[in-house]
Amino acid sequence: MKNSLTGAQAKEVDQYTIQQIGIPSLVLMERAALAASDAACELLDAEKKKVCWIACGSGNNGADGIAMGRILQSRGVQIVLILAGNEEHATAEYRIQKQIAQRLDIRMVTLPQLPEGQPDLIVDALFGIGLTREVGGSYRGLIEWLMTKREENAGVKILAVDIPSGIHADTGAVMGIALKAEVTVTFGYTKNGLLLYPGRNYAGQVRIADIGFVGSSLSQSGSDVKYLEAEDLAALPVRRADGNKGTFGKILIIAGCEGMSGAAYLSALAAYRTGAGLVKILTVEANRMILQSQIPEAIVASYDPAQMEENPEMIEQQCEWADAIILGPGLGREAHVEMLVRTVLEFAYVPIVLDADALNTIADYPQLARYLTENMILTPHIGEMSRLMGLTADEIKADPIRTAREYSADTGAVCVLKDASTVIADKDGRVYINTSGCSAMAKGGSGDVLTGVIGTLIAQGMEGIDAAAYGVYVHGLAGERAAQKKGSNGILAHDIADCIGW
């Protein structure tokens, strides 16, 4: 498990290391330039004469770029430094690095002058993590010109220093224009904007370089965003050798209207694949025979929607059986669903995962939101979140971390805001950004599989936000495995469920 930072938090780490610990800024800069130069050399063809253009702003990101020019020139690379910033506003480190480069006769050009010819590699050291407004003026013109150089020669590669220029370090938003890189070398810790789209797409392969930040600097930064890696799977529940089917979690899945039995099936299948001991599906009578044939391992209980109002005790009894409840997949929007959702929220005392039509019902009947507690996990996609919060999809996508945090703070529930980079947040402000998964998973039923994974992990004793974060990560890994087997276009939701494992 690793931390991810906002731009402001990254600056706090930097300043604490320099001012409180006493490691000079130029020492950190030298280590950053060395790490980025090593990555640059890997991108350059060692068998040919190598030409590298380094676009430098006038801040410390640009100073990193100038230092790279010195290191790369010493390794036999032909360097051109393109100085794009206003030198009246240059940092002290920039001025020092420029003076060193001048003494070494490194070639420099200053806008509007531009080099001729074609580079093998472009290093983007224009803005770094401090960008807060849209790119304009000469900077925009330079980025557009560099993009044309890439278009003229597909062999030209781009390496970004810390973050691609034009990408917001906190949200991943494109600030008017951005330069897409093959590799981004970021320093100390990754940045939120490198994990969230579209910034994640612009960053290419992200390499995190250790440049000497001390561990205590992280706590000083106020970092509260994390992401999981493969090694973290060791923290998932271990299957006891002396366990039985009651030991590994009893999952009640309340799902599936007539004609939508597939949602209940996929959620149940995923729960069993994740390790649930017992799975019961509560669904409409019309789905009973279908589900008993599809997944005979599951217990199937049914109800008549027309008689639902007369028998709320049946719902309460079913809830009492479970260690965790999944509510909503394929449930439909018929009149009885509001009563069903309300009864479960009011009387269930075990963790509940709410998805799909349970969320739509809460959006249709906002008074139901008063039943939401920290014992619940909501898994809305962008459209469902839009209905729950009254925001546009664009507003949510502009800052998904803030959106998830605000909803969790308002309701107390854990929020799993599903998107290409899913964000998980709880009422205490803790956040995970998911890094697993692929576009092959964008198929109907994929979300139903996710509910089965999360519901099982929470039934097996994981804390709500951890069950949600690990569930999303495991689900994404399963999608990647399924895509490898079936191809990016060929996987179905049940293929994802069948590939669950760790």
C-alpha positions in Angstrom: 0.0 0.0 0.0 1.4 3.3 -1.0 0.6 7.0 -0.6 -0.4 9.4 -3.3 -0.2 13.2 -2.9 -1.8 16.4 -4.1 0.5 19.1 -5.5 0.4 21.0 -2.2 1.2 17.9 -0.2 4.2 17.1 -2.5 5.5 20.6 -1.9 5.1 20.1 1.9 7.2 16.9 1.7 9.8 18.8 -0.3 9.9 21.8 2.1 10.0 19.7 5.2 12.9 17.7 3.9 14.8 20.8 3.0 13.9 23.1 5.9 13.4 20.7 8.9 15.6 17.8 8.0 18.3 19.9 6.3 18.9 18.1 3.1 19.7 20.9 0.6 17.3 21.5 -2.3 20.2 21.1 -4.8 21.0 17.6 -3.4 17.3 16.5 -3.9 17.4 18.1 -7.4 20.6 16.2 -8.4 19.1 12.9 -7.4 15.9 13.7 -9.3 17.9 14.7 -12.4 19.9 11.5 -12.1 16.8 9.3 -11.9 15.1 11.0 -14.8 18.3 10.9 -16.9 18.6 7.1 -16.3 15.0 6.8 -17.6 15.8 9.0 -20.6 18.8 6.8 -21.6 16.5 3.8 -21.6 14.3 5.5 -24.1 17.1 6.5 -26.4 18.5 4.2 -29.0 22.1 3.3 -27.9 23.1 2.3 -31.4 22.6 5.8 -33.0 23.5 9.4 -32.4 21.2 10.6 -29.8 19.5 14.1 -29.8 17.5 15.3 -26.8 15.5 18.5 -26.5 14.6 19.5 -23.0 11.8 22.1 -22.6 12.3 24.0 -19.4 10.1 26.3 -17.4 11.6 28.8 -15.0 10.7 27.0 -11.8 12.3 24.0 -10.1 10.8 21.6 -12.7 12.8 23.5 -15.3 15.9 23.4 -13.1 15.5 19.6 -13.0 15.5 19.7 -16.8 18.6 21.8 -17.0 20.4 19.4 -14.6 19.3 16.5 -16.8 20.8 18.2 -19.8 24.2 18.4 -18.0 24.0 14.7 -17.0 22.9 13.5 -20.4 25.5 15.5 -22.3 28.2 13.9 -20.1 26.8 10.5 -21.4 27.2 11.5 -25.0 23.7 12.8 -25.8 23.4 15.9 -27.9 21.4 18.4 -25.9 19.3 21.4 -26.7 17.7 23.3 -23.7 14.6 25.2 -24.7 14.2 27.9 -22.1 10.5 28.8 -22.1 9.9 30.6 -18.8 10.1 34.2 -17.6 13.6 34.4 -16.1 12.6 37.4 -14.0 10.5 35.0 -12.0 13.1 32.1 -12.0 13.8 30.2 -8.8 17.2 30.3 -7.2 17.8 26.7 -8.1 17.0 27.4 -11.8 19.5 30.2 -11.9 22.2 28.0 -10.4 21.5 25.2 -12.8 21.5 27.6 -15.8 24.9 29.0 -14.7 26.4 25.5 -14.5 25.0 24.7 -18.0 26.5 27.9 -19.4 29.9 27.1 -18.1 29.7 23.6 -19.7 28.6 25.2 -23.1 25.4 23.3 -23.2 23.3 24.6 -26.1 20.4 26.8 -25.1 17.7 28.5 -27.1 15.1 31.0 -25.7 11.6 31.4 -27.0 10.6 32.5 -29.6 13.8 30.9 -31.0 13.3 27.1 -31.6 15.8 24.4 -32.6 15.8 23.0 -36.1 15.9 19.3 -37.0 14.3 16.4 -35.2 15.0 15.0 -31.7 15.0 11.4 -30.6 13.7 12.4 -27.2 11.8 15.3 -25.8 12.0 15.9 -22.1 9.0 17.8 -20.7 10.2 19.9 -17.7 7.9 22.9 -18.1 5.5 23.1 -15.2 5.7 20.2 -12.8 3.1 19.9 -10.0 2.4 23.6 -9.5 0.0 24.2 -12.4 -3.3 25.6 -11.3 -4.6 27.5 -14.4 -5.1 26.7 -18.0 -2.0 26.8 -20.2 -1.8 29.7 -22.5 0.5 32.1 -24.4 3.9 31.1 -25.4 3.8 27.9 -23.2 0.7 26.7 -25.2 2.5 27.5 -28.5 5.5 25.5 -27.4 3.5 22.5 -26.4 1.6 22.6 -29.7 4.9 22.8 -31.6 6.4 19.9 -29.7 3.3 17.9 -30.4 3.8 18.5 -34.2 7.4 17.2 -33.8 6.0 14.0 -32.4 3.4 13.8 -35.2 6.2 14.3 -37.9 8.2 11.4 -36.5 6.5 8.6 -34.6 9.9 7.5 -33.3 10.2 10.6 -31.1 9.5 9.8 -27.4 8.5 12.1 -24.6 9.6 11.8 -21.0 7.8 14.0 -18.4 9.6 15.2 -15.3 7.3 14.7 -12.2 4.1 15.1 -14.1 3.1 15.8 -17.8 2.9 19.6 -18.4 -0.8 20.6 -18.5 -2.0 18.0 -16.2 -3.5 19.1 -12.8 -1.6 17.3 -10.0 -4.7 16.8 -7.9 -7.4 15.8 -10.3 -5.7 14.6 -13.5 -7.6 17.3 -15.5 -6.1 18.6 -18.7 -5.6 22.4 -18.2 -6.4 23.5 -21.7 -3.6 21.4 -23.3 -1.2 18.8 -22.2 1.8 16.9 -23.5 1.4 13.1 -23.6 4.4 11.1 -22.4 5.7 7.6 -22.9 7.3 7.7 -19.4 6.8 10.0 -16.4 9.4 10.0 -13.7 7.8 11.3 -10.5 9.7 12.0 -7.3 9.2 10.4 -3.9 5.5 9.6 -4.2 3.1 9.4 -7.0 0.6 12.2 -7.5 -3.2 11.9 -7.6 -3.3 13.3 -11.1 -1.2 10.4 -12.3 -3.7 7.9 -11.0 -6.9 9.6 -12.2 -8.0 10.0 -15.8 -7.2 11.7 -18.1 -3.9 12.4 -16.4 -3.2 8.7 -16.1 -3.5 8.3 -19.8 -1.1 11.2 -20.5 1.5 9.9 -18.0 2.4 6.7 -19.8 4.5 4.4 -17.6 5.0 6.0 -14.2 8.2 5.5 -12.4 8.6 6.7 -8.8 12.1 7.8 -8.0 13.5 7.8 -4.5 15.4 11.1 -4.2 15.9 11.2 -0.5 12.7 12.2 1.2 12.5 10.9 4.8 9.6 8.9 6.1 8.5 11.6 8.6 7.9 14.1 5.7 4.9 12.1 4.6 3.1 12.5 7.9 3.8 16.2 7.8 2.2 16.5 4.4 -1.3 15.4 5.6 -1.4 12.6 2.9 -4.6 10.7 3.1 -4.9 9.0 -0.3 -3.6 5.5 -0.9 -3.5 2.9 -3.6 -3.0 -0.9 -3.5 -0.4 -3.1 -5.2 -0.1 -6.8 -5.7 1.9 -7.3 -2.5 -1.0 -6.0 -0.5 -3.1 -9.0 -1.4 -1.4 -10.7 1.6 -3.7 -8.7 3.9 -6.8 -10.4 2.5 -8.6 -12.9 4.8 -6.9 -16.2 5.1 -9.0 -19.3 4.8 -8.7 -21.3 8.0 -7.8 -24.9 7.7 -10.4 -25.9 10.4 -13.2 -23.6 9.0 -16.6 -24.6 7.7 -19.1 -23.1 5.3 -20.5 -20.9 8.1 -17.0 -19.6 8.9 -16.4 -17.9 5.6 -19.4 -15.6 5.5 -23.1 -15.9 4.7 -24.1 -13.5 2.0 -27.7 -12.5 1.3 -28.2 -11.1 -2.2 -31.5 -9.2 -2.7 -31.5 -8.8 -6.4 -33.2 -9.5 -9.7 -36.6 -8.4 -11.0 -38.4 -10.5 -13.6 -36.2 -10.7 -16.6 -33.1 -9.6 -14.7 -32.0 -12.8 -13.0 -28.5 -12.4 -14.5 -27.6 -9.6 -12.0 -28.4 -11.9 -9.0 -26.5 -14.8 -10.6 -23.4 -12.7 -11.3 -23.3 -11.3 -7.8 -23.7 -14.8 -6.3 -21.1 -16.3 -8.6 -18.6 -13.6 -7.6 -19.4 -14.1 -3.9 -18.6 -17.8 -4.1 -15.5 -17.2 -6.2 -14.3 -14.7 -3.6 -14.6 -17.4 -0.9 -18.1 -17.0 0.6 -19.3 -20.1 2.5 -23.0 -19.7 1.9 -24.9 -17.5 -0.6 -28.6 -16.9 -0.5 -30.5 -15.1 -3.3 -33.7 -13.3 -2.4 -35.5 -12.6 -5.7 -38.9 -12.6 -7.4 -40.6 -15.9 -7.8 -40.2 -15.7 -11.6 -36.5 -16.1 -11.2 -36.4 -19.1 -8.9 -36.1 -21.9 -11.4 -33.6 -20.0 -13.6 -31.3 -19.3 -10.7 -31.5 -22.7 -9.3 -30.3 -24.0 -12.7 -27.7 -21.3 -13.2 -26.0 -21.6 -9.8 -27.2 -24.7 -7.8 -24.7 -23.9 -5.0 -26.8 -20.9 -4.0 -29.9 -21.0 -1.8 -32.8 -19.3 -3.5 -35.7 -17.7 -1.6 -38.4 -15.9 -3.5 -41.2 -13.5 -3.0 -44.3 -12.2 -4.8 -44.0 -8.5 -5.4 -47.7 -8.0 -5.1 -47.7 -9.3 -1.5 -44.5 -7.5 -0.4 -46.4 -4.8 1.5 -48.2 -7.5 3.5 -45.1 -9.4 4.7 -42.2 -7.2 5.8 -41.4 -9.8 8.5 -40.1 -12.1 5.7 -37.5 -9.6 4.7 -36.4 -9.0 8.3 -36.0 -12.8 8.8 -33.9 -13.1 5.7 -31.7 -10.3 6.8 -31.2 -11.9 10.2 -29.7 -14.9 8.5 -26.8 -13.0 6.8 -23.4 -11.8 7.8 -23.6 -9.2 5.0 -26.3 -8.1 2.5 -26.0 -7.1 -1.1 -29.0 -5.0 -2.1 -29.9 -3.7 -5.6 -28.5 -5.5 -8.6 -31.2 -5.8 -11.2 -33.9 -5.1 -8.6 -35.9 -2.9 -10.9 -37.9 0.3 -10.3 -41.4 -1.1 -9.6 -43.5 0.2 -6.7 -42.6 -2.5 -4.2 -38.9 -1.8 -4.5 -39.1 1.3 -2.3 -40.7 -0.7 0.5 -38.1 -3.5 0.1 -35.1 -1.1 0.2 -36.6 0.8 3.1 -37.2 -2.3 5.1 -33.7 -3.6 4.6 -32.1 -0.3 5.5 -34.3 0.1 8.6 -34.0 -3.4 10.1 -30.8 -5.0 8.9 -27.9 -4.9 11.5 -25.2 -6.3 9.3 -23.1 -4.5 6.7 -24.9 -3.8 3.5 -23.5 -3.2 0.0 -25.9 -1.0 -2.1 -25.7 -1.0 -5.8 -27.7 -0.3 -9.0 -31.5 0.0 -8.3 -31.0 0.3 -4.6 -29.1 3.5 -5.3 -31.7 4.6 -7.9 -34.4 4.1 -5.3 -32.6 6.3 -2.8 -32.2 8.9 -5.5 -36.0 8.7 -6.2 -36.9 8.7 -2.5 -34.3 11.0 -0.9 -35.8 10.4 2.6 -34.2 6.9 2.5 -30.8 8.5 2.7 -31.4 9.1 6.5 -31.0 5.3 6.9 -27.4 5.3 5.5 -24.7 4.6 8.1 -21.0 3.8 8.3 -22.1 0.1 8.2 -23.0 0.5 4.5 -21.0 0.6 1.2 -22.5 2.4 -1.8 -21.1 1.5 -5.3 -22.5 4.1 -7.7 -21.2 4.6 -11.2 -21.0 8.2 -12.5 -24.6 8.3 -13.7 -25.9 6.9 -10.4 -23.8 9.4 -8.4 -25.2 12.2 -10.6 -28.7 11.2 -9.6 -27.8 10.8 -5.9 -26.0 14.2 -5.6 -27.8 16.3 -8.2 -24.4 17.0 -10.0 -23.6 16.7 -13.7 -21.3 13.9 -14.8 -18.8 16.5 -15.8 -18.8 18.0 -12.3 -18.2 14.6 -10.8 -15.4 13.7 -13.2 -13.7 17.0 -12.6 -12.9 16.0 -9.0 -14.0 12.5 -8.1 -12.1 12.5 -4.9 -13.9 15.5 -3.6 -17.3 14.1 -4.7 -16.8 10.7 -3.0 -15.5 12.4 0.2 -18.4 14.8 0.3 -21.0 12.0 -0.1 -19.4 9.9 2.5 -19.1 12.8 4.9 -22.8 13.6 4.4 -24.2 10.0 4.7 -21.5 8.2 6.8 -21.4 5.4 4.3 -18.4 4.3 2.4 -18.6 5.5 -1.2 -17.2 3.5 -4.1 -17.4 5.9 -7.0 -16.9 3.6 -10.0 -15.1 4.9 -13.1 -12.0 4.0 -15.1 -10.1 5.0 -11.9 -12.5 4.1 -9.1 -12.3 6.3 -6.0 -13.2 4.8 -2.6 -13.8 7.2 0.4 -15.1 7.0 3.9 -16.6 9.5 6.4 -13.2 10.1 8.0 -11.7 11.4 4.7 -9.6 8.3 3.9 -9.4 7.7 0.2 -8.1 4.9 -2.1 -7.6 5.3 -5.8 -7.8 2.0 -7.7 -5.1 1.1 -10.1 -6.2 -2.3 -11.4 -8.6 -3.1 -14.2 -9.0 -2.3 -17.9 -11.5 -1.1 -20.5 -12.4 -4.7 -21.3 -14.4 -4.7 -18.1 -16.8 -2.1 -19.4 -19.6 -4.6 -20.0 -23.0 -5.1 -18.5 -22.8 -7.2 -15.3 -19.3 -6.1 -14.3 -20.7 -4.0 -11.4 -22.8 -7.0 -10.2 -19.6 -9.0 -9.9 -18.0 -6.3 -7.9 -20.8 -6.3 -5.3 -20.2 -10.0 -4.7 -16.5 -9.5 -4.1 -17.0 -6.6 -1.7 -19.9 -8.2 0.1 -17.9 -11.3 0.8 -14.8 -9.5 2.0 -16.9 -7.5 4.5 -18.7 -10.6 5.6 -15.3 -12.2 6.4 -14.5 -9.4 8.8 -12.7 -6.6 6.8 -13.4 -3.0 7.8 -15.8 -1.3 5.4 -13.4 0.9 3.5 -10.8 -1.9 3.3 -13.3 -4.4 2.0 -14.4 -1.8 -0.6 -10.8 -0.9 -1.7 -9.5 -4.5 -1.8 -12.7 -5.6 -3.5 -12.3 -3.1 -6.3 -8.6 -4.0 -6.6 -9.3 -7.8 -6.8 -12.1 -7.2 -9.2 -9.8 -5.2 -11.5 -7.1 -7.9 -11.4 -9.7 -10.4 -12.3 -10.8 -8.3 -15.3 -7.1 -8.0 -16.4 -6.8 -11.8 -16.3 -10.0 -12.3 -18.2 -8.9 -9.9 -20.9 -5.6 -11.8 -21.3 -7.6 -15.0 -21.8 -10.5 -13.7 -24.0 -9.1 -10.5 -25.5 -10.1 -6.9 -24.8 -13.4 -7.2 -26.7 -14.4 -10.7 -25.8 -14.8 -10.9 -22.0 -18.2 -11.2 -20.3 -19.0 -10.4 -16.7 -19.0 -14.1 -15.7 -15.5 -14.4 -17.2 -14.4 -11.7 -14.6 -16.0 -13.7 -11.8 -14.3 -16.9 -13.0 -10.9 -15.1 -12.8 -11.2 -13.9 -9.2 -8.4 -15.2 -7.1 -5.2 -14.2 -5.3 
